[in-house]
Amino acid sequence: MGTITALTTQVRNPNRVSVFVDGDFALGLALEVAATLRVGQQITQAELEQLDVRDEIHRGRERVLRLLARRPYSSAEISRYLRRHQYGDDMIQNIIDDLTDAKLIDDDAFAAYWVEQRETFRPRSLLALRQELSQKGIERDIVNEALSELDEAEAARRVARKQAGRWHGLPETEWRTKITQYLLRHGYPYDLVKEIVTELWLALEIDE
């Protein structure tokens, strides 16, 4: 058992407090974690260790919040991110549960966001999107829901139309080959690609 003899704001980081016990530096804590402490308070070593754990969780949470400020992330991505920064499984789960309760981590919302971004900027096939979301750690039922209203054929048409003018003037066989290969690289099924390439070529002929 010891006595807290001083609580001082750190010079380099005013959002952290140095805790002194019996005149000696004991540990540094975030202001939020140190909020319940007071000078003269009796404190045990076990309580100091618990505060240290709470502070580590707080720092992990703040680290994740800075990451989430850039774009949404899935819970699995957050878990991998924290593990790379040497956080243990219990701490990681604590942080994820906390931010999930606060609606700051939401795999359903993330999956919808990912599909919308792909549809808007870089359309992909259903298969490609399933693979991407699976790599992000999204569960199958959430993936199915996020993709339930996606029109794969229309997405493929948009991609094909965008690229059609790029090879304008090429002989038909070469043009078809390039468009076909491009769509296949984006994961669209061959039968759909074949149909859209023929449809687009006929439309180009009519326009000319």
C-alpha positions in Angstrom: 0.0 0.0 0.0 1.3 3.5 -0.9 0.0 7.1 -1.0 -0.4 9.2 -4.1 1.8 12.2 -3.3 1.6 14.1 -6.7 -0.4 14.1 -9.9 1.4 16.3 -12.5 0.6 17.1 -16.1 3.4 15.9 -18.4 5.3 18.7 -20.2 5.6 16.8 -23.5 2.0 15.6 -23.5 -0.6 17.7 -21.5 -3.1 14.9 -22.1 -1.2 12.6 -19.8 -0.5 12.7 -16.0 2.5 11.5 -14.1 1.5 9.6 -10.9 3.9 9.7 -8.0 3.5 7.3 -5.0 5.4 8.0 -1.8 7.4 10.6 -3.7 8.5 8.3 -6.5 7.2 8.3 -10.1 4.9 5.3 -10.4 3.4 5.5 -13.9 2.0 7.8 -16.6 -1.7 7.8 -17.4 -4.1 9.4 -19.8 -6.1 12.2 -18.2 -9.3 10.2 -18.7 -7.8 7.2 -16.8 -6.4 9.3 -14.0 -9.6 11.3 -13.5 -10.6 9.4 -10.4 -7.2 9.7 -8.6 -6.4 12.3 -6.0 -3.4 13.3 -4.0 -3.4 11.6 -0.6 -5.3 8.6 -1.9 -4.1 5.2 -0.7 -3.3 2.8 -3.6 -2.1 -0.8 -3.9 0.4 -2.2 -6.4 -2.5 -4.3 -7.8 -4.5 -1.1 -8.4 -1.6 0.5 -10.1 -1.3 -2.5 -12.4 -5.0 -2.3 -13.2 -4.6 1.4 -14.0 -1.7 0.6 -16.3 -3.9 -1.9 -18.2 -6.7 0.6 -18.5 -4.2 3.1 -19.8 -2.9 0.7 -22.4 -6.5 0.0 -23.5 -7.2 3.7 -23.7 -4.1 4.3 -25.9 -5.1 1.5 -28.2 -8.6 3.0 -28.5 -7.2 6.4 -29.3 -4.9 4.7 -31.9 -7.9 3.0 -33.5 -9.9 6.2 -33.5 -7.2 8.0 -35.5 -7.3 5.1 -38.0 -11.1 5.3 -38.3 -10.9 9.0 -39.0 -9.4 8.1 -42.4 -12.1 5.6 -43.5 -14.2 2.8 -42.0 -12.5 -0.5 -41.1 -13.8 -3.9 -40.4 -13.4 -5.4 -36.9 -11.0 -8.0 -38.3 -8.8 -5.2 -39.9 -8.8 -3.4 -36.5 -7.8 -6.6 -34.8 -4.9 -7.2 -37.2 -3.8 -3.6 -36.8 -3.7 -3.8 -33.0 -1.9 -7.1 -33.1 0.8 -5.6 -35.3 1.2 -3.0 -32.5 1.8 -5.7 -29.9 -1.6 -5.7 -28.2 -2.8 -8.9 -26.7 -6.0 -10.7 -27.5 -7.9 -9.6 -24.4 -7.0 -6.0 -24.9 -7.9 -6.2 -28.6 -11.3 -7.7 -27.8 -11.9 -5.1 -25.1 -11.2 -2.2 -27.6 -13.3 -3.7 -30.4 -16.2 -4.4 -28.1 -16.0 -0.8 -26.7 -15.9 0.8 -30.2 -18.6 -1.6 -31.5 -20.9 -0.6 -28.7 -20.2 3.1 -29.6 -21.2 2.2 -33.3 -17.7 3.2 -34.4 -16.9 -0.3 -35.6 -19.8 -1.9 -37.6 -19.1 -4.7 -40.0 -22.5 -4.3 -41.7 -21.9 -0.6 -42.4 -18.4 -1.4 -43.5 -19.5 -4.0 -46.0 -22.1 -1.6 -47.4 -19.5 1.2 -47.6 -17.0 -1.0 -49.4 -19.5 -2.2 -52.0 -20.7 1.4 -52.6 -17.1 2.7 -53.0 -16.3 -0.1 -55.5 -19.5 0.5 -57.4 -18.8 4.2 -57.6 -15.1 4.3 -58.4 -13.8 0.8 -59.2 -16.6 -1.7 -60.1 -15.9 -5.3 -59.5 -17.7 -8.6 -60.1 -19.7 -10.3 -57.3 -17.0 -12.9 -57.0 -14.3 -10.3 -56.7 -16.3 -8.3 -54.1 -16.9 -11.5 -52.1 -13.2 -12.3 -52.1 -12.3 -8.7 -51.0 -14.8 -8.6 -48.2 -13.8 -12.1 -47.1 -10.2 -10.8 -46.9 -11.4 -8.0 -44.7 -12.8 -10.6 -42.3 -16.5 -10.0 -43.0 -18.8 -12.9 -42.2 -20.6 -14.6 -45.1 -24.2 -13.5 -44.1 -23.1 -9.9 -43.9 -21.4 -10.2 -47.3 -24.6 -11.7 -48.8 -26.7 -8.8 -47.5 -24.2 -6.2 -48.8 -24.3 -7.7 -52.3 -28.0 -8.6 -52.4 -29.0 -5.6 -54.5 -25.9 -5.3 -56.6 -26.6 -5.5 -60.4 -23.5 -7.2 -61.7 -24.4 -7.0 -65.3 -25.0 -3.2 -65.1 -21.7 -2.8 -63.3 -19.9 -4.7 -66.0 -21.5 -2.6 -68.7 -20.3 0.6 -67.0 -16.8 -0.7 -66.9 -16.9 -1.8 -70.5 -18.4 1.5 -71.7 -15.7 3.4 -69.8 -12.9 1.4 -71.6 -14.6 1.1 -75.0 -13.2 4.4 -76.3 -9.7 3.6 -75.2 -9.3 1.2 -78.0 -11.5 3.0 -80.5 -10.3 2.4 -84.1 -8.9 -1.1 -83.5 -10.0 -4.0 -85.7 -13.0 -5.8 -84.2 -11.1 -8.9 -83.2 -8.4 -7.0 -81.3 -11.0 -4.6 -79.7 -13.1 -7.6 -78.5 -10.0 -9.3 -77.1 -8.9 -6.2 -75.1 -12.3 -5.5 -73.7 -12.9 -9.2 -72.9 -9.5 -9.5 -71.1 -10.1 -6.3 -69.2 -13.5 -7.4 -67.9 -12.2 -10.9 -67.0 -9.4 -9.3 -65.0 -12.1 -7.5 -63.0 -13.6 -10.9 -62.1 -16.7 -10.9 -64.3 -17.9 -14.3 -65.5 -17.1 -15.2 -69.1 -20.7 -15.7 -70.3 -21.6 -12.2 -69.1 -18.5 -10.7 -70.5 -19.1 -12.3 -73.9 -22.7 -10.9 -74.0 -21.7 -7.4 -73.0 -18.8 -7.2 -75.4 -21.0 -8.2 -78.3 -23.7 -5.8 -77.2 -21.2 -2.9 -76.9 -19.6 -3.6 -80.3 -23.0 -3.6 -82.0 -23.8 -0.3 -80.3 -20.5 1.2 -81.5 -21.2 0.1 -85.0 -24.6 1.7 -85.0 -23.2 5.0 -83.7 -20.6 5.0 -86.4 
